[in-house]
Amino acid sequence: MGLELYLDLLSQPCRSIYIFARSNNIPFEFKHVELFKDSVLGKRPAAGSGAEQPRAGPSNSQGTGKVNLLKKVPALKDGDFTLAECTAILLYLSRKYNTPDHWYPSDIQKRARVDEYLSWHHANIRANAPKTMWIKVLIPLFTGQPLPSEKLQEVMEGLSTSLKQFEERFLQDKAFIIGSEISLADLVAIVELMQPVGVGCDIFEDRPRLLEWRRRVEDAVGKELFFQAHEMILNIKELSNIQIDPQLKEQLAPVLMKMLK
Ligand SMILES: N[C@@H](CCC(=O)N[C@@H](CS)C(=O)NCC(=O)O)C(=O)O
């Protein structure tokens, strides 16, 4: 059995893996998991309740449960070997398929720059950028109510701080985070930063340095592939048609409403 990747291109880490695999010509079987429809979030047992329950839903969603006990995407299956966590999957693919050195350089200082970015990324860009989609699209879909604009403003302020640090600390006046070539750090960053764009918060608009970097990343992976991977999140109409499992809706709507009070 060949390499299988369990992905939903609505998810930013999934898009980084998809783009990485496709732009490096890594052969894989795309196992499509529909995050909200297949109720990936909803059917997980409460913490401490013991073994994972088998999940209802389409076959790929069952598959993800077997591949990744946390039932999250992205997930990888390579023969009997299974793996979760976006960074671990990207590194596994880069090593197994011996992808060009610039993705995760053998030079230890350049590699350390990638590691440094990835460590910072999770608590900053990753923690802030996707909130825009929750606020503008997902929470209203779950609760049936739009959110007050102050909520979005709050999120945008947090994101602005992260973007300022991204530009000043990591990008500086370089073409890419590690210098003149693209690395996993740029890929992991761009997929997150496209999330707000899809819901109408174009964070590149007033940030020319960031926009130039985005264009270089698009060119490095190939524009066609880049836009194909982002097709769904760049189409707001498709976003508002996301199918949400009714059970999941029932479960999460009151929690989300409470969180937002
Ligand atoms: N740390 C994991 C996060 C994976 C994750 O949270 N995936 C989300 C989609 S972006 C998911 O599957 N959510 C469903 C769930 O939490 O059950 C990674 O980077 O791969």
PDBQT file of the ligand as one rigid body, heavy atoms in Angstrom, charges set to zero:
ROOT
HETATM    1  N1  LIG A 301      -1.206  20.194  15.901  1.00  0.00    +0.000 N 
HETATM    2  C1  LIG A 301      -1.921  19.570  14.820  1.00  0.00    +0.000 C 
HETATM    3  C2  LIG A 301      -3.281  20.224  14.758  1.00  0.00    +0.000 C 
HETATM    4  C3  LIG A 301      -4.237  19.445  13.933  1.00  0.00    +0.000 C 
HETATM    5  C4  LIG A 301      -5.607  20.098  13.975  1.00  0.00    +0.000 C 
HETATM    6  O1  LIG A 301      -6.011  20.744  14.943  1.00  0.00    +0.000 OA
HETATM    7  N2  LIG A 301      -6.337  19.887  12.910  1.00  0.00    +0.000 N 
HETATM    8  C5  LIG A 301      -7.665  20.448  12.830  1.00  0.00    +0.000 C 
HETATM    9  C6  LIG A 301      -7.895  21.024  11.464  1.00  0.00    +0.000 C 
HETATM   10  S1  LIG A 301      -6.869  22.409  11.193  1.00  0.00    +0.000 SA
HETATM   11  C7  LIG A 301      -8.655  19.315  13.076  1.00  0.00    +0.000 C 
HETATM   12  O2  LIG A 301      -8.484  18.210  12.596  1.00  0.00    +0.000 OA
HETATM   13  N3  LIG A 301      -9.666  19.594  13.834  1.00  0.00    +0.000 N 
HETATM   14  C8  LIG A 301     -10.617  18.632  14.173  1.00  0.00    +0.000 C 
HETATM   15  C9  LIG A 301     -10.555  18.289  15.615  1.00  0.00    +0.000 C 
HETATM   16  O3  LIG A 301      -9.989  19.060  16.412  1.00  0.00    +0.000 OA
HETATM   17  O4  LIG A 301     -11.117  17.261  15.962  1.00  0.00    +0.000 OA
HETATM   18  C10 LIG A 301      -1.176  19.748  13.491  1.00  0.00    +0.000 C 
HETATM   19  O5  LIG A 301      -0.485  20.761  13.331  1.00  0.00    +0.000 OA
HETATM   20  O6  LIG A 301      -1.286  18.859  12.635  1.00  0.00    +0.000 OA
ENDROOT
TORSDOF 0
